[in-house]
Amino acid sequence: MWLAVILRLVAVIFARGWGMLDDHFLVIEIAQSWIDDGNFNHWLPWDAENEGPTGHSFFYAGLHYYFFRFLEWLHLTDPQAKMLVVRAVHSAWSLVVVYLGYRIAHRLADTKAARLTGLLLAAFWFMPWLCVRNLVEIFAIPFLMISIWMLMNKDRKQSWLWIMAAGFIAGIAFSVRFQTILFAGGLGLVLLLRREIWQALLFGVGYLVAMALLQGVVDYIIWQQPFAELTEYVRYNIENRYGYLTGDWYNYLVLLFGLLIPPVSVFLLIGMFRHSRKYLLILLPTMVFLAFHSYFPNKQERFILTIVPFIITIGVPGWLAMMQENGWLQRHRKWISGSWIFFWIINTILLFAVSTTYSKRAPVEAMSYLKKYSGIEAIVVDNSTRANVPLMPQFYLDQWIEIYEVTTVHPVELLPRSMSFVDAEPDFVLFVRDEELPQRLEAMHQLFPDLQYETTAEPGFVDKVMFWLNPHNKNDRIIIYRNLGKSKP
């Protein structure tokens, strides 16, 4: 636990920025815009541009809304300071997974298995970094882990309320991440397979109560229709199942194989099935979740992260049991020990590299720099050698402004027309990447003759590496120019 605390504290301090667009623009920007009487992304019905439910649960963003309100009541208003606290809260919440993972492994096996399980949950190379991100796939995990632990202890409690509470907590995970209904369904199925009919019913009642209160009632208040967001989410994902990253059925197996570092990843994946009946309460929900996502065409990497701690929690005890029982493995202990040494070397290198990664540094630093200028009305983001521009996090700007985009689809010649719609001349021009910068700067000078260079926001080291590996990762430097010719009020 202390190791988990220390590693997550490192991530809290150094792992600034965000990982994927969803863990900032579908959470942080949303919550802060509501506080500032705005409606970023037009989720709420009283926005003129809203066209109905968008398929997003209000629960997780709503938690941030009230948390930000609390921080502002404490007079903590600086965006970077707010996010430091947010990362700290998320890291503390993630400790539930380490603690209960240890307890569950100890219940299933012994102290040796529990210690290795806890160590991996605390120090797997991606764990501290993911734990401080605002990803619903990660935030939902402790709720599921708590529900499993309660079901494992239900016979000791002999209480119908205890089992219902386990279902209710699993239902909270649903309001964080809709897909966790698959995992909860697996839990209920295990109870039915064990002929624990009343327990399954009680678990289901608790789950439905949580769904009704946190999703149905909230949607009814906002849309006058219960489960309006869930209905839209299902419709949208079915209609757009090929509209995002797609892949073969085995893609997630390959991802897990690499993510968990081979050959140890093979040990864990095989170990899951060593005592399938004994591990069924975790194994079956994990396999249901994996099977559905392997079948569904949309295969974004983060979708499968929810089940990784559960694979570790039963994979470690299963593998250690195999080591004790299998003669071939015992004869090859030296090779297996070497595999673990290789794992810890690679894991340690990745752990410190990733846990200190300031992801999406350039846009965050660009907006943080502009924050010192109050009263900004508009900026231009020029990425005219590409078809789109990266989203600019206005949360760090601490102002809500108009952003004009210049791309190959919307060239600089159309910029005056865009400006005429809102009648706000830009205060700054941000050039994304320095490709063909002299020509782009000259074209911009035709509109704004008094541009003055201010500063350059550089991407972080890992951002540069990711861009080098795959140019689709939009991790470019941002060159900032100030429009000195804008008339002042």
Contacts in CASP RR format, 6 or more apart in sequence:
PFRMAT RR
TARGET T0000
AUTHOR 0000-0000-0000
METHOD contacts of the structure
MODEL  1
MWLAVILRLVAVIFARGWGMLDDHFLVIEIAQSWIDDGNFNHWLPWDAEN
EGPTGHSFFYAGLHYYFFRFLEWLHLTDPQAKMLVVRAVHSAWSLVVVYL
GYRIAHRLADTKAARLTGLLLAAFWFMPWLCVRNLVEIFAIPFLMISIWM
LMNKDRKQSWLWIMAAGFIAGIAFSVRFQTILFAGGLGLVLLLRREIWQA
LLFGVGYLVAMALLQGVVDYIIWQQPFAELTEYVRYNIENRYGYLTGDWY
NYLVLLFGLLIPPVSVFLLIGMFRHSRKYLLILLPTMVFLAFHSYFPNKQ
ERFILTIVPFIITIGVPGWLAMMQENGWLQRHRKWISGSWIFFWIINTIL
LFAVSTTYSKRAPVEAMSYLKKYSGIEAIVVDNSTRANVPLMPQFYLDQW
IEIYEVTTVHPVELLPRSMSFVDAEPDFVLFVRDEELPQRLEAMHQLFPD
LQYETTAEPGFVDKVMFWLNPHNKNDRIIIYRNLGKSKP
1 95 0 8 1.000
1 98 0 8 1.000
1 99 0 8 1.000
1 122 0 8 1.000
3 119 0 8 1.000
3 122 0 8 1.000
3 123 0 8 1.000
4 94 0 8 1.000
4 95 0 8 1.000
4 98 0 8 1.000
4 118 0 8 1.000
4 121 0 8 1.000
4 122 0 8 1.000
4 123 0 8 1.000
5 95 0 8 1.000
7 122 0 8 1.000
7 123 0 8 1.000
7 127 0 8 1.000
7 128 0 8 1.000
7 351 0 8 1.000
7 355 0 8 1.000
8 91 0 8 1.000
8 92 0 8 1.000
8 94 0 8 1.000
8 95 0 8 1.000
8 128 0 8 1.000
8 131 0 8 1.000
8 132 0 8 1.000
9 91 0 8 1.000
10 128 0 8 1.000
10 355 0 8 1.000
10 356 0 8 1.000
11 87 0 8 1.000
11 91 0 8 1.000
11 128 0 8 1.000
11 129 0 8 1.000
11 131 0 8 1.000
11 132 0 8 1.000
11 355 0 8 1.000
11 356 0 8 1.000
12 84 0 8 1.000
12 87 0 8 1.000
12 88 0 8 1.000
12 91 0 8 1.000
12 132 0 8 1.000
13 84 0 8 1.000
14 355 0 8 1.000
14 356 0 8 1.000
14 357 0 8 1.000
14 358 0 8 1.000
15 87 0 8 1.000
15 128 0 8 1.000
15 129 0 8 1.000
15 132 0 8 1.000
15 354 0 8 1.000
15 355 0 8 1.000
15 356 0 8 1.000
15 357 0 8 1.000
15 358 0 8 1.000
15 359 0 8 1.000
16 80 0 8 1.000
16 83 0 8 1.000
16 87 0 8 1.000
16 358 0 8 1.000
16 359 0 8 1.000
16 361 0 8 1.000
16 364 0 8 1.000
17 24 0 8 1.000
17 83 0 8 1.000
17 358 0 8 1.000
17 359 0 8 1.000
17 360 0 8 1.000
17 361 0 8 1.000
17 364 0 8 1.000
18 24 0 8 1.000
18 28 0 8 1.000
18 133 0 8 1.000
18 134 0 8 1.000
18 359 0 8 1.000
18 360 0 8 1.000
18 364 0 8 1.000
18 393 0 8 1.000
19 133 0 8 1.000
19 359 0 8 1.000
19 360 0 8 1.000
20 133 0 8 1.000
20 135 0 8 1.000
20 302 0 8 1.000
21 391 0 8 1.000
22 135 0 8 1.000
22 136 0 8 1.000
22 302 0 8 1.000
23 133 0 8 1.000
23 134 0 8 1.000
23 135 0 8 1.000
24 134 0 8 1.000
24 360 0 8 1.000
24 393 0 8 1.000
24 395 0 8 1.000
25 40 0 8 1.000
25 41 0 8 1.000
25 391 0 8 1.000
25 393 0 8 1.000
26 41 0 8 1.000
26 56 0 8 1.000
26 61 0 8 1.000
27 60 0 8 1.000
27 61 0 8 1.000
27 64 0 8 1.000
27 134 0 8 1.000
27 136 0 8 1.000
28 64 0 8 1.000
28 83 0 8 1.000
28 86 0 8 1.000
28 134 0 8 1.000
28 393 0 8 1.000
28 395 0 8 1.000
29 40 0 8 1.000
29 41 0 8 1.000
29 393 0 8 1.000
29 394 0 8 1.000
29 395 0 8 1.000
30 40 0 8 1.000
30 41 0 8 1.000
30 43 0 8 1.000
30 61 0 8 1.000
30 64 0 8 1.000
30 65 0 8 1.000
31 61 0 8 1.000
31 62 0 8 1.000
31 64 0 8 1.000
31 65 0 8 1.000
31 67 0 8 1.000
31 68 0 8 1.000
32 40 0 8 1.000
32 68 0 8 1.000
32 395 0 8 1.000
33 39 0 8 1.000
33 40 0 8 1.000
33 400 0 8 1.000
34 44 0 8 1.000
34 62 0 8 1.000
34 65 0 8 1.000
35 65 0 8 1.000
35 68 0 8 1.000
35 69 0 8 1.000
35 72 0 8 1.000
36 400 0 8 1.000
38 400 0 8 1.000
39 46 0 8 1.000
39 47 0 8 1.000
39 50 0 8 1.000
40 394 0 8 1.000
40 400 0 8 1.000
41 54 0 8 1.000
42 49 0 8 1.000
42 50 0 8 1.000
42 51 0 8 1.000
42 54 0 8 1.000
43 50 0 8 1.000
43 54 0 8 1.000
43 56 0 8 1.000
43 58 0 8 1.000
44 50 0 8 1.000
44 222 0 8 1.000
45 52 0 8 1.000
45 222 0 8 1.000
45 223 0 8 1.000
52 223 0 8 1.000
52 232 0 8 1.000
53 219 0 8 1.000
53 223 0 8 1.000
53 225 0 8 1.000
53 228 0 8 1.000
53 229 0 8 1.000
53 231 0 8 1.000
53 232 0 8 1.000
54 229 0 8 1.000
54 232 0 8 1.000
55 229 0 8 1.000
55 230 0 8 1.000
55 232 0 8 1.000
55 233 0 8 1.000
55 236 0 8 1.000
56 229 0 8 1.000
56 233 0 8 1.000
57 136 0 8 1.000
57 175 0 8 1.000
57 176 0 8 1.000
57 177 0 8 1.000
57 178 0 8 1.000
57 215 0 8 1.000
57 229 0 8 1.000
57 230 0 8 1.000
58 218 0 8 1.000
58 219 0 8 1.000
58 222 0 8 1.000
58 229 0 8 1.000
59 175 0 8 1.000
59 176 0 8 1.000
59 214 0 8 1.000
59 215 0 8 1.000
59 218 0 8 1.000
60 134 0 8 1.000
60 136 0 8 1.000
60 139 0 8 1.000
60 175 0 8 1.000
60 176 0 8 1.000
64 86 0 8 1.000
64 134 0 8 1.000
67 86 0 8 1.000
67 89 0 8 1.000
68 82 0 8 1.000
71 77 0 8 1.000
71 82 0 8 1.000
71 85 0 8 1.000
76 82 0 8 1.000
76 85 0 8 1.000
77 398 0 8 1.000
79 368 0 8 1.000
79 371 0 8 1.000
79 395 0 8 1.000
79 396 0 8 1.000
79 398 0 8 1.000
80 368 0 8 1.000
80 396 0 8 1.000
86 134 0 8 1.000
87 132 0 8 1.000
88 132 0 8 1.000
90 131 0 8 1.000
90 132 0 8 1.000
90 133 0 8 1.000
90 134 0 8 1.000
90 138 0 8 1.000
90 139 0 8 1.000
91 128 0 8 1.000
91 131 0 8 1.000
91 132 0 8 1.000
93 131 0 8 1.000
93 139 0 8 1.000
93 142 0 8 1.000
94 127 0 8 1.000
94 131 0 8 1.000
94 138 0 8 1.000
94 141 0 8 1.000
94 142 0 8 1.000
96 142 0 8 1.000
96 145 0 8 1.000
96 146 0 8 1.000
97 121 0 8 1.000
97 141 0 8 1.000
97 142 0 8 1.000
97 145 0 8 1.000
97 309 0 8 1.000
98 118 0 8 1.000
98 121 0 8 1.000
98 122 0 8 1.000
100 142 0 8 1.000
100 145 0 8 1.000
100 146 0 8 1.000
100 148 0 8 1.000
100 149 0 8 1.000
101 114 0 8 1.000
101 117 0 8 1.000
101 118 0 8 1.000
101 121 0 8 1.000
101 145 0 8 1.000
101 309 0 8 1.000
101 313 0 8 1.000
102 114 0 8 1.000
102 115 0 8 1.000
102 117 0 8 1.000
102 118 0 8 1.000
102 121 0 8 1.000
103 114 0 8 1.000
103 149 0 8 1.000
104 117 0 8 1.000
104 145 0 8 1.000
104 148 0 8 1.000
104 149 0 8 1.000
104 152 0 8 1.000
104 282 0 8 1.000
104 313 0 8 1.000
105 113 0 8 1.000
105 114 0 8 1.000
105 116 0 8 1.000
105 117 0 8 1.000
105 118 0 8 1.000
105 313 0 8 1.000
105 314 0 8 1.000
105 316 0 8 1.000
105 317 0 8 1.000
106 113 0 8 1.000
106 114 0 8 1.000
107 152 0 8 1.000
108 275 0 8 1.000
108 278 0 8 1.000
108 279 0 8 1.000
108 314 0 8 1.000
108 317 0 8 1.000
109 317 0 8 1.000
109 318 0 8 1.000
109 320 0 8 1.000
109 321 0 8 1.000
112 320 0 8 1.000
113 316 0 8 1.000
113 317 0 8 1.000
113 318 0 8 1.000
113 320 0 8 1.000
113 321 0 8 1.000
116 316 0 8 1.000
116 320 0 8 1.000
117 312 0 8 1.000
117 313 0 8 1.000
117 316 0 8 1.000
117 317 0 8 1.000
120 312 0 8 1.000
120 316 0 8 1.000
121 127 0 8 1.000
121 309 0 8 1.000
121 312 0 8 1.000
121 313 0 8 1.000
123 347 0 8 1.000
123 351 0 8 1.000
124 260 0 8 1.000
124 312 0 8 1.000
124 347 0 8 1.000
124 351 0 8 1.000
125 261 0 8 1.000
125 346 0 8 1.000
125 347 0 8 1.000
125 348 0 8 1.000
125 350 0 8 1.000
125 351 0 8 1.000
125 354 0 8 1.000
126 259 0 8 1.000
126 350 0 8 1.000
126 354 0 8 1.000
128 351 0 8 1.000
128 354 0 8 1.000
128 355 0 8 1.000
129 354 0 8 1.000
129 355 0 8 1.000
129 357 0 8 1.000
130 138 0 8 1.000
130 305 0 8 1.000
131 138 0 8 1.000
135 302 0 8 1.000
135 305 0 8 1.000
136 176 0 8 1.000
136 177 0 8 1.000
137 177 0 8 1.000
137 302 0 8 1.000
137 303 0 8 1.000
137 305 0 8 1.000
137 306 0 8 1.000
138 305 0 8 1.000
138 306 0 8 1.000
139 176 0 8 1.000
139 177 0 8 1.000
140 173 0 8 1.000
140 176 0 8 1.000
140 177 0 8 1.000
140 180 0 8 1.000
140 306 0 8 1.000
141 173 0 8 1.000
141 306 0 8 1.000
141 309 0 8 1.000
143 169 0 8 1.000
143 170 0 8 1.000
143 171 0 8 1.000
143 172 0 8 1.000
143 173 0 8 1.000
143 176 0 8 1.000
143 180 0 8 1.000
144 170 0 8 1.000
144 173 0 8 1.000
144 180 0 8 1.000
144 183 0 8 1.000
144 184 0 8 1.000
144 285 0 8 1.000
144 306 0 8 1.000
144 310 0 8 1.000
145 309 0 8 1.000
145 310 0 8 1.000
146 166 0 8 1.000
146 169 0 8 1.000
147 166 0 8 1.000
147 167 0 8 1.000
147 169 0 8 1.000
147 170 0 8 1.000
147 173 0 8 1.000
147 184 0 8 1.000
147 187 0 8 1.000
148 187 0 8 1.000
148 281 0 8 1.000
148 282 0 8 1.000
150 162 0 8 1.000
150 163 0 8 1.000
150 165 0 8 1.000
150 166 0 8 1.000
150 169 0 8 1.000
151 163 0 8 1.000
151 166 0 8 1.000
151 187 0 8 1.000
151 191 0 8 1.000
151 203 0 8 1.000
151 281 0 8 1.000
152 281 0 8 1.000
153 162 0 8 1.000
154 162 0 8 1.000
154 163 0 8 1.000
154 166 0 8 1.000
154 199 0 8 1.000
160 198 0 8 1.000
160 202 0 8 1.000
163 199 0 8 1.000
163 202 0 8 1.000
163 203 0 8 1.000
164 202 0 8 1.000
164 203 0 8 1.000
164 205 0 8 1.000
164 206 0 8 1.000
164 209 0 8 1.000
165 206 0 8 1.000
166 203 0 8 1.000
166 206 0 8 1.000
167 184 0 8 1.000
167 203 0 8 1.000
167 204 0 8 1.000
167 205 0 8 1.000
167 206 0 8 1.000
167 207 0 8 1.000
167 210 0 8 1.000
168 206 0 8 1.000
168 207 0 8 1.000
168 209 0 8 1.000
168 210 0 8 1.000
169 210 0 8 1.000
170 180 0 8 1.000
170 183 0 8 1.000
170 184 0 8 1.000
170 187 0 8 1.000
170 203 0 8 1.000
170 207 0 8 1.000
170 210 0 8 1.000
171 180 0 8 1.000
171 184 0 8 1.000
171 206 0 8 1.000
171 207 0 8 1.000
171 210 0 8 1.000
171 211 0 8 1.000
171 214 0 8 1.000
172 210 0 8 1.000
172 214 0 8 1.000
173 180 0 8 1.000
173 183 0 8 1.000
173 184 0 8 1.000
174 180 0 8 1.000
174 181 0 8 1.000
174 184 0 8 1.000
174 207 0 8 1.000
174 210 0 8 1.000
174 211 0 8 1.000
174 214 0 8 1.000
174 215 0 8 1.000
175 210 0 8 1.000
175 211 0 8 1.000
175 214 0 8 1.000
175 215 0 8 1.000
177 306 0 8 1.000
178 230 0 8 1.000
178 233 0 8 1.000
179 289 0 8 1.000
179 292 0 8 1.000
179 293 0 8 1.000
179 303 0 8 1.000
179 306 0 8 1.000
180 289 0 8 1.000
180 306 0 8 1.000
182 285 0 8 1.000
182 288 0 8 1.000
182 289 0 8 1.000
182 292 0 8 1.000
183 285 0 8 1.000
183 286 0 8 1.000
183 288 0 8 1.000
183 289 0 8 1.000
183 306 0 8 1.000
183 307 0 8 1.000
184 207 0 8 1.000
184 285 0 8 1.000
185 285 0 8 1.000
185 288 0 8 1.000
186 284 0 8 1.000
186 285 0 8 1.000
186 288 0 8 1.000
187 203 0 8 1.000
187 281 0 8 1.000
187 285 0 8 1.000
188 200 0 8 1.000
188 203 0 8 1.000
188 204 0 8 1.000
189 284 0 8 1.000
189 285 0 8 1.000
189 288 0 8 1.000
190 280 0 8 1.000
190 281 0 8 1.000
190 284 0 8 1.000
190 285 0 8 1.000
191 197 0 8 1.000
191 199 0 8 1.000
191 200 0 8 1.000
191 203 0 8 1.000
192 200 0 8 1.000
193 280 0 8 1.000
193 284 0 8 1.000
211 227 0 8 1.000
212 226 0 8 1.000
215 226 0 8 1.000
215 227 0 8 1.000
215 229 0 8 1.000
215 230 0 8 1.000
216 226 0 8 1.000
216 227 0 8 1.000
217 226 0 8 1.000
219 225 0 8 1.000
219 226 0 8 1.000
219 227 0 8 1.000
219 228 0 8 1.000
219 229 0 8 1.000
219 230 0 8 1.000
220 226 0 8 1.000
220 228 0 8 1.000
222 228 0 8 1.000
223 229 0 8 1.000
225 231 0 8 1.000
237 298 0 8 1.000
240 298 0 8 1.000
241 296 0 8 1.000
241 297 0 8 1.000
241 298 0 8 1.000
242 297 0 8 1.000
242 298 0 8 1.000
243 298 0 8 1.000
244 298 0 8 1.000
244 300 0 8 1.000
245 298 0 8 1.000
245 299 0 8 1.000
245 300 0 8 1.000
246 297 0 8 1.000
246 298 0 8 1.000
246 299 0 8 1.000
247 297 0 8 1.000
247 299 0 8 1.000
249 294 0 8 1.000
249 295 0 8 1.000
250 294 0 8 1.000
251 294 0 8 1.000
251 299 0 8 1.000
252 290 0 8 1.000
252 293 0 8 1.000
252 294 0 8 1.000
252 299 0 8 1.000
252 304 0 8 1.000
253 294 0 8 1.000
255 301 0 8 1.000
255 304 0 8 1.000
256 265 0 8 1.000
256 269 0 8 1.000
256 304 0 8 1.000
256 308 0 8 1.000
256 311 0 8 1.000
257 265 0 8 1.000
257 266 0 8 1.000
257 269 0 8 1.000
258 265 0 8 1.000
259 265 0 8 1.000
259 308 0 8 1.000
260 268 0 8 1.000
260 269 0 8 1.000
260 308 0 8 1.000
260 311 0 8 1.000
260 312 0 8 1.000
261 343 0 8 1.000
261 346 0 8 1.000
261 347 0 8 1.000
263 339 0 8 1.000
263 343 0 8 1.000
264 339 0 8 1.000
264 340 0 8 1.000
264 343 0 8 1.000
267 315 0 8 1.000
267 319 0 8 1.000
267 336 0 8 1.000
267 339 0 8 1.000
268 311 0 8 1.000
268 312 0 8 1.000
268 315 0 8 1.000
268 316 0 8 1.000
268 319 0 8 1.000
269 311 0 8 1.000
269 315 0 8 1.000
270 319 0 8 1.000
270 322 0 8 1.000
271 314 0 8 1.000
271 315 0 8 1.000
271 316 0 8 1.000
271 317 0 8 1.000
271 318 0 8 1.000
271 319 0 8 1.000
271 321 0 8 1.000
271 322 0 8 1.000
272 279 0 8 1.000
272 283 0 8 1.000
272 286 0 8 1.000
272 311 0 8 1.000
272 314 0 8 1.000
272 315 0 8 1.000
272 318 0 8 1.000
273 283 0 8 1.000
274 315 0 8 1.000
274 317 0 8 1.000
274 318 0 8 1.000
274 319 0 8 1.000
274 321 0 8 1.000
274 322 0 8 1.000
275 317 0 8 1.000
275 318 0 8 1.000
275 321 0 8 1.000
276 283 0 8 1.000
279 314 0 8 1.000
279 317 0 8 1.000
279 318 0 8 1.000
282 310 0 8 1.000
282 313 0 8 1.000
282 314 0 8 1.000
283 314 0 8 1.000
285 310 0 8 1.000
286 307 0 8 1.000
286 310 0 8 1.000
286 311 0 8 1.000
286 314 0 8 1.000
289 306 0 8 1.000
289 307 0 8 1.000
290 304 0 8 1.000
290 307 0 8 1.000
293 299 0 8 1.000
293 303 0 8 1.000
293 304 0 8 1.000
322 329 0 8 1.000
323 329 0 8 1.000
323 330 0 8 1.000
323 333 0 8 1.000
323 336 0 8 1.000
324 330 0 8 1.000
329 336 0 8 1.000
353 462 0 8 1.000
354 462 0 8 1.000
357 460 0 8 1.000
357 461 0 8 1.000
357 462 0 8 1.000
358 364 0 8 1.000
358 460 0 8 1.000
359 460 0 8 1.000
359 462 0 8 1.000
359 463 0 8 1.000
360 393 0 8 1.000
360 459 0 8 1.000
360 463 0 8 1.000
360 475 0 8 1.000
361 457 0 8 1.000
361 458 0 8 1.000
361 459 0 8 1.000
361 460 0 8 1.000
361 463 0 8 1.000
362 457 0 8 1.000
362 458 0 8 1.000
362 459 0 8 1.000
362 460 0 8 1.000
362 463 0 8 1.000
362 475 0 8 1.000
362 476 0 8 1.000
362 477 0 8 1.000
362 478 0 8 1.000
363 390 0 8 1.000
363 391 0 8 1.000
363 392 0 8 1.000
363 393 0 8 1.000
363 457 0 8 1.000
363 478 0 8 1.000
364 393 0 8 1.000
364 396 0 8 1.000
365 457 0 8 1.000
365 458 0 8 1.000
366 392 0 8 1.000
366 430 0 8 1.000
366 457 0 8 1.000
366 478 0 8 1.000
366 480 0 8 1.000
367 392 0 8 1.000
367 393 0 8 1.000
367 394 0 8 1.000
367 395 0 8 1.000
367 396 0 8 1.000
367 397 0 8 1.000
368 396 0 8 1.000
368 397 0 8 1.000
369 454 0 8 1.000
369 455 0 8 1.000
369 457 0 8 1.000
369 480 0 8 1.000
370 376 0 8 1.000
370 379 0 8 1.000
370 397 0 8 1.000
370 428 0 8 1.000
370 480 0 8 1.000
371 396 0 8 1.000
371 397 0 8 1.000
371 398 0 8 1.000
371 399 0 8 1.000
373 427 0 8 1.000
373 428 0 8 1.000
374 399 0 8 1.000
375 399 0 8 1.000
375 427 0 8 1.000
376 397 0 8 1.000
376 399 0 8 1.000
376 401 0 8 1.000
376 427 0 8 1.000
376 428 0 8 1.000
377 401 0 8 1.000
377 402 0 8 1.000
377 424 0 8 1.000
377 425 0 8 1.000
377 426 0 8 1.000
377 427 0 8 1.000
378 401 0 8 1.000
378 402 0 8 1.000
378 403 0 8 1.000
378 404 0 8 1.000
378 419 0 8 1.000
378 422 0 8 1.000
378 424 0 8 1.000
378 425 0 8 1.000
378 426 0 8 1.000
378 427 0 8 1.000
379 392 0 8 1.000
379 401 0 8 1.000
379 402 0 8 1.000
379 403 0 8 1.000
379 404 0 8 1.000
379 426 0 8 1.000
379 427 0 8 1.000
379 428 0 8 1.000
379 429 0 8 1.000
379 430 0 8 1.000
380 403 0 8 1.000
380 404 0 8 1.000
380 405 0 8 1.000
380 406 0 8 1.000
380 415 0 8 1.000
380 426 0 8 1.000
380 428 0 8 1.000
380 429 0 8 1.000
380 430 0 8 1.000
380 444 0 8 1.000
381 389 0 8 1.000
381 390 0 8 1.000
381 392 0 8 1.000
381 403 0 8 1.000
381 404 0 8 1.000
381 405 0 8 1.000
381 406 0 8 1.000
381 430 0 8 1.000
381 432 0 8 1.000
382 389 0 8 1.000
382 406 0 8 1.000
382 412 0 8 1.000
382 429 0 8 1.000
382 430 0 8 1.000
382 431 0 8 1.000
382 432 0 8 1.000
382 440 0 8 1.000
382 444 0 8 1.000
383 389 0 8 1.000
383 390 0 8 1.000
383 405 0 8 1.000
383 406 0 8 1.000
383 407 0 8 1.000
383 431 0 8 1.000
383 432 0 8 1.000
383 433 0 8 1.000
384 406 0 8 1.000
384 407 0 8 1.000
384 408 0 8 1.000
384 411 0 8 1.000
384 412 0 8 1.000
384 436 0 8 1.000
384 440 0 8 1.000
384 443 0 8 1.000
385 408 0 8 1.000
385 433 0 8 1.000
385 435 0 8 1.000
385 436 0 8 1.000
385 440 0 8 1.000
386 407 0 8 1.000
386 408 0 8 1.000
386 432 0 8 1.000
387 407 0 8 1.000
387 408 0 8 1.000
387 409 0 8 1.000
388 405 0 8 1.000
388 407 0 8 1.000
388 409 0 8 1.000
389 405 0 8 1.000
389 406 0 8 1.000
389 407 0 8 1.000
389 432 0 8 1.000
390 432 0 8 1.000
390 474 0 8 1.000
390 476 0 8 1.000
392 403 0 8 1.000
392 430 0 8 1.000
394 400 0 8 1.000
394 401 0 8 1.000
394 403 0 8 1.000
402 422 0 8 1.000
402 424 0 8 1.000
404 415 0 8 1.000
404 418 0 8 1.000
404 419 0 8 1.000
404 426 0 8 1.000
406 412 0 8 1.000
406 415 0 8 1.000
410 418 0 8 1.000
412 440 0 8 1.000
412 443 0 8 1.000
412 444 0 8 1.000
412 447 0 8 1.000
415 447 0 8 1.000
416 447 0 8 1.000
419 425 0 8 1.000
419 426 0 8 1.000
425 483 0 8 1.000
425 486 0 8 1.000
425 487 0 8 1.000
426 448 0 8 1.000
426 483 0 8 1.000
426 486 0 8 1.000
427 482 0 8 1.000
427 483 0 8 1.000
427 486 0 8 1.000
428 454 0 8 1.000
428 480 0 8 1.000
428 481 0 8 1.000
428 482 0 8 1.000
428 483 0 8 1.000
429 444 0 8 1.000
429 448 0 8 1.000
429 451 0 8 1.000
429 480 0 8 1.000
429 481 0 8 1.000
429 483 0 8 1.000
430 478 0 8 1.000
430 479 0 8 1.000
430 480 0 8 1.000
430 481 0 8 1.000
431 437 0 8 1.000
431 440 0 8 1.000
431 441 0 8 1.000
431 478 0 8 1.000
431 479 0 8 1.000
431 480 0 8 1.000
431 481 0 8 1.000
432 474 0 8 1.000
432 476 0 8 1.000
432 477 0 8 1.000
432 478 0 8 1.000
433 476 0 8 1.000
433 477 0 8 1.000
434 477 0 8 1.000
434 479 0 8 1.000
437 479 0 8 1.000
441 451 0 8 1.000
441 481 0 8 1.000
444 451 0 8 1.000
444 481 0 8 1.000
445 451 0 8 1.000
448 483 0 8 1.000
448 485 0 8 1.000
448 486 0 8 1.000
449 485 0 8 1.000
450 483 0 8 1.000
450 484 0 8 1.000
450 485 0 8 1.000
451 481 0 8 1.000
451 482 0 8 1.000
451 483 0 8 1.000
451 484 0 8 1.000
452 481 0 8 1.000
452 482 0 8 1.000
452 484 0 8 1.000
453 479 0 8 1.000
453 480 0 8 1.000
453 481 0 8 1.000
453 482 0 8 1.000
454 480 0 8 1.000
454 481 0 8 1.000
454 482 0 8 1.000
455 480 0 8 1.000
456 477 0 8 1.000
456 478 0 8 1.000
456 479 0 8 1.000
456 480 0 8 1.000
457 477 0 8 1.000
457 478 0 8 1.000
457 480 0 8 1.000
458 477 0 8 1.000
459 467 0 8 1.000
459 475 0 8 1.000
459 476 0 8 1.000
459 477 0 8 1.000
460 475 0 8 1.000
463 473 0 8 1.000
463 475 0 8 1.000
464 475 0 8 1.000
466 473 0 8 1.000
466 475 0 8 1.000
467 473 0 8 1.000
467 474 0 8 1.000
467 475 0 8 1.000
467 476 0 8 1.000
END
